[in-house]
Amino acid sequence: MTEKLYFSNSYLKEFKSTVVETGTLDEKPALVLDKTAFYPTSGGQMHDTGQIQGVRVVDVQLVDNKIWHVLEKPVTGTQIHAKVDWARRFDFMQQHTAFHILAQSFQQVLEIKTLSSHLGEEFSSIDIDSEKVPASDLDSVEKLANDVIWQNRSVRTYFVDGKNKGGLVLRDQPQVLSGPVRCVEIEDFDLDPCGGTHVRYTGEVGLLKILSREKVRGYERFFFVAGGRALRDFQSYYTILKDISNTLTTGFDDLCTSVQRLIDAGIEQAKTLVKLSKMLEEPLLTDIFADMKNKSVVSKLIPGFHMDALQRLARTAIKTVQGTLLLASPSPNPCLVFTTSNPGMDLRPVLKQVLPLIDGRGGGDAGFVQGGGKNAAGVEKALKEAEKLVRGE
């Protein structure tokens, strides 16, 4: 078995080792070493990356009790020098320790059991055995977690043999059924079986922030960030808020009020535009009714109308008169709306064929289709082509 150096020292960045087996994994060259500091994907934690003999390690997997190091290209020789990507490793050490702190915080504040976790490259999540945690209780959980981080408590990892496992008060039961169990202990706070990589002191986690939540099959999943990720998120959010604040010429404290005022104004303007649009639609409908009484296929180019206005015209017209109506507008956004009262006609192939002319996308059912695009210059041609297709020309 490969000696797992990360068990005894998560801070080990470089090491020398001997290649004991070569092969391929996922169609890439792979090595098994006699000892390694590379952590393989397991226990909800992602694998390490780094270099072996200067060649990039793209994946590390535990397969049939062997740790395979997947490489970008083959390496030669049996004696190797390896480097772990420290930035990635330390990030996962922060996230994993943060998970333990958060899990115990849920346990102490709300007596809620943790079901599982996921420590990904972009986000981390924790699933808890609860259908709905009140916001105020969630604030208490988050506060306790950060208090434990700032108290800079020690984090120890050690193995316990089978004889002593029964005397441990663990937050969760070990998955290892026999042999030694590796434990992670946060001083006077949490004790849990775990094979992952962790910081030595909780202060190294820095900060923990719960970002969002979702309901999953009767329990709740919370997404969180810690350490460097929390700093990057804060920097990003601060920049966005600062830009919005400068644009609206208002302070952070008044942003919500200012944004709501803009939303309310936008809603009122939209209502006014709908009223004006309907006033403009009435003479257009009169023309469309007249044309459809004399023609089986009517096409009209109507600049300045949004798609919803064209849809409204089409639905009103097709309820009143029989035939096929093809409407299009190049502005403010290029759009097409086709409808027919003919039950034997399918307009979807027609729309599909002309949408490329406006660099567009769309859909609908056989008797009513619509699509929007980017190329206003192609709208008139698309309308003419659609009319030819409908007429069978």
Buried (B, 14 or more C-beta within 10 A) or exposed (E): EBEBBBBEEBBBBEBEBEBEEBEEBEEBBBBBBEBBBBBBBBBBBBBBBBBBBEBEBBBBBBEEEBBBBBBEEEBEEEEBEBBBBBEBBBBBBBBBBBBBBBBBBBBBBBEBBBBEBBBEEEBBBBBBEBEEBEEEBBEBBBEBBBEBBEEEBEBEBEEBEEEEBEEBEBBBEBEEEEEBBBBBBBBEBBBBBBBBBBBBBBBBBBBBBBBEBEEEEEBBBBBBBBBBBBEEBEEEEEEEEEEBBEEBEBEEEEBEEBEEEEEEEEEEEEEEEBEEBEEBBEEBBEEBBEBBEEEEBBBBBBEEBBBEBBBBBBEBBBEEBEBBBBBBBBEEBBBBBBBBBBEEEBBBEBBEEBBEBBEBEBEBEBBBBBBBBEBBEBBBBBBBBBBEBBEEE
